[in-house]
C-alpha cells in the first residue's frame, strides 16, 4: 500500500501520516507548499508522479466565518481541489478518503442524522463540503466519505487548547450551551481510517467519538479533567454573533460503522483524557 495524505500540517493529516508510518505503510504527507490544490495541473502532476493507490484527502478551507466573504477561494479549495484529486484517483484506480462535516446537514431538531438523511447546509463552508462529497460520488466508486465534527488533535489549534489558554488569565468563562455534538479526537479517527483503507467497504460514514454534549458541557469536562478551577457559565449562541450560522444539532448516527464491522470510537470523555495527557496536562 502506498498512501498520499493531503493537509499534513493540519490536526488530522498529521496524525494519519504518523500512524501510517508507525505501521510501516509507505506514505507521504503533503500540504500547500507541495502543490496548489486549486491548480488541476499541479495536483495531477504531483499525484501521478507519486503514484499512490490510496489518497486520503484531509486538506480543506475550514475558516467557517471567513468563508462567507471569501467564497471563491473556499469553493476552489473544497470543491475544485477535491474534484481534481478524485479525477486523478480515478485515473490511478486508487481508493479515496474524503473528510466531510456535520455542517452538510441543516442542524435543526434533536434527531440523530443518519448517513443517507437529507442534507441542507446553512453556510458557505457546509455548502462547499457537500459539493465536495458530490464530486467524489460522481467520479468514483472506491471512496470513503467520513463526516467528522468538533475535531481536536495535538498538531494545531482547537477548542480544548483555547479553553486551557483562556483559563490561565481568567477565572470565569461563558460558553454556548445550545449547540449539541460529539467532540472527535484526530488520533481515534486516524486509527479507524487506517483500518478502513485496508477494506473495500466503501460509502459514507459518520466518524465521531461516542457520546454527545454541548460546548458548555465540553468546557466543564475539560477543566474538570485538567484540574483547572474556573467558573463556566452557559449562554445561548446569540450571545456570540458570528457571520456563518452554526448547526444547533450535530448529532450523527454511527450505525453504518457497526453494520460494516468497524469499531465505534471511544467516548469523547476518554478521548479528552488521552489528549490532555499527550499535551502534558
Secondary structure, 3 states (H helix, E strand, C coil): CEEEEECCCCHHHHHHHHHHHHCCCEEEEECCCCCCCCCHHHHHHHHHHHCCCEEEECCCCCCCCHHHCCHHHHHHHHHHHHHHHHHHHHHHCCEEEEEEEHHHCCCCCCCCECCCCCCCCCCHHHHHHHHHHHHHHHHCCCEEEEEECCEECCCCCCHHHHHHHHHCCCCEEEEECCCEECCEEHHHHHHHHHHHCCCCCCEEEECCCECCEEHHHHHHHHHHHHCCCCEEEEECHHHCCCCCCCCCECCECCHHHHHCCCCCCCEHHHHHHHHHHHCCC
